[in-house]
């Protein structure tokens, strides 16, 4: 089957599935087959945001729509890494003020633990996946909400393996099971979007300039 399968530009929703791909979430649908060009990503220079509110699932309330942009690319077809900006909601953990400063020991130690937990999800996935934690935020504006939760935003890089739907489903499956490593997670606030050409340190480079993304998919939690 041709990997570069033509996608209909119809705005009408229809079932979405890659042949031979293990699609974890049966509710994934194509909602827009239009192509995006580099200008669509000019607003996203990959720098660490002061707030990630522009990402689906900002933590201000329950979020049940998650947007991903799957590209069917064969393993080893690109010359460099591809990055995704992800936000996960870790529950039964309380945000503390030192986590707002990347230079504190609390930030660095907590980031290292979550980095290890997220990377561990990909141990059975080909290629090399690395995580760089960018930001911690309270899961709720009300500090007295129970159970407490914390939103963790990170850049997930993948090298030598570029099946976006598999990368997404690996995260999505863990979230549906309720655990990332030994940490409890909630689907509320979860987001996943490509930032191709952006390194975790926020530096964009010519050889890995943003490339065409060929479909928008929404996954809905019931």
PyMOL commands that set and color helices and strands:
alter all, ss='L'
color gray80, all
select helices_A, chain A and resi 38-41+97-100+105-120+164-177+206-208
alter helices_A, ss='H'
color red, helices_A
select strands_A, chain A and resi 14-15+29-32+65-68+82-91+128-138+149-159+179-180+183-194+216-220
alter strands_A, ss='S'
color yellow, strands_A
deselect
rebuild
show_as cartoon
